[in-house]
Amino acid sequence: MASRTAVSSSLALLLIALLFSCTVTSSAARRLEEEEAPKEEQPEFPPHLPVPELPVPENELPPFPEVHLPPKPELPPFPEVDLPAKPELPEVELPPKPEIPTIPEFHFPEPEAKP
């Protein structure tokens, strides 16, 4: 029984300490919000230096060399192949196409004029 009272008293002490720390933290945060932070001035930087233009080369590129390729060899003629005639396919009578049902048109009702 003594251990139950010791556990309950230590638990109560822990809860009180937790409540106290929350109170202190919230009041410190409130004080920080109320204080105005001093504005730090940003240092002034010197103006940007001008960028020098790159020199443009005045000389031209050498002419592109001409390339002479050897002539293409002639290919031998393709041999002719005798294929059998295609068999004729029988004509198949298809059933008639089903009629597509029409979708009724929908018109939005026009709003009534407000007096």
HULINVEN-V985501 format. One record per residue. N is the residue number from 1. BURIAL is + if it has 9 or more other C-alpha atoms within 8 Angstrom, else -. D_FIRST is the distance of its C-alpha to the first C-alpha in Angstrom with 1 decimal. Layout:
n: {N | N}
burial: {BURIAL | BURIAL}
d_first: {D_FIRST | D_FIRST}
This chain:
n: {1 | 2 | 3 | 4 | 5 | 6 | 7 | 8 | 9 | 10 | 11 | 12 | 13 | 14 | 15 | 16 | 17 | 18 | 19 | 20 | 21 | 22 | 23 | 24 | 25 | 26 | 27 | 28 | 29 | 30 | 31 | 32 | 33 | 34 | 35 | 36 | 37 | 38 | 39 | 40 | 41 | 42 | 43 | 44 | 45 | 46 | 47 | 48 | 49 | 50 | 51 | 52 | 53 | 54 | 55 | 56 | 57 | 58 | 59 | 60 | 61 | 62 | 63 | 64 | 65 | 66 | 67 | 68 | 69 | 70 | 71 | 72 | 73 | 74 | 75 | 76 | 77 | 78 | 79 | 80 | 81 | 82 | 83 | 84 | 85 | 86 | 87 | 88 | 89 | 90 | 91 | 92 | 93 | 94 | 95 | 96 | 97 | 98 | 99 | 100 | 101 | 102 | 103 | 104 | 105 | 106 | 107 | 108 | 109 | 110 | 111 | 112 | 113 | 114 | 115}
burial: {- | - | - | - | - | - | - | - | - | - | - | - | - | - | - | - | - | - | - | - | - | - | - | - | - | - | - | - | - | - | - | - | - | - | - | - | - | - | - | - | - | - | - | - | - | - | - | - | - | - | - | - | - | - | - | - | - | - | - | - | - | - | - | - | - | - | - | - | - | - | - | - | - | - | - | - | - | - | - | - | - | - | - | - | - | - | - | - | - | - | - | - | - | - | - | - | - | - | - | - | - | - | - | - | - | - | - | - | - | - | - | - | - | - | -}
d_first: {0.0 | 3.8 | 5.3 | 5.3 | 6.8 | 8.9 | 10.1 | 10.9 | 12.6 | 14.5 | 15.6 | 16.8 | 18.6 | 20.2 | 21.4 | 22.9 | 24.6 | 26.0 | 27.3 | 28.9 | 30.6 | 32.0 | 33.4 | 35.0 | 36.5 | 38.0 | 39.5 | 41.0 | 42.5 | 44.0 | 45.6 | 47.1 | 48.5 | 50.1 | 51.7 | 55.0 | 55.3 | 58.5 | 61.0 | 62.2 | 65.9 | 67.0 | 69.6 | 73.1 | 74.5 | 78.3 | 80.3 | 80.7 | 83.5 | 86.3 | 86.4 | 89.7 | 91.5 | 92.0 | 95.6 | 97.2 | 99.3 | 102.9 | 104.0 | 103.9 | 102.5 | 105.0 | 106.4 | 104.5 | 106.4 | 108.1 | 106.9 | 109.4 | 107.9 | 109.9 | 111.2 | 109.0 | 110.3 | 111.5 | 109.4 | 111.2 | 111.7 | 109.0 | 110.3 | 110.9 | 108.9 | 110.2 | 107.3 | 107.7 | 108.0 | 104.8 | 104.5 | 104.7 | 101.5 | 101.9 | 101.4 | 98.3 | 98.2 | 94.9 | 93.5 | 93.9 | 91.2 | 88.8 | 89.1 | 86.3 | 85.0 | 85.5 | 82.6 | 82.9 | 83.3 | 80.6 | 81.6 | 79.1 | 79.7 | 81.3 | 79.2 | 80.6 | 82.1 | 80.0 | 82.2}
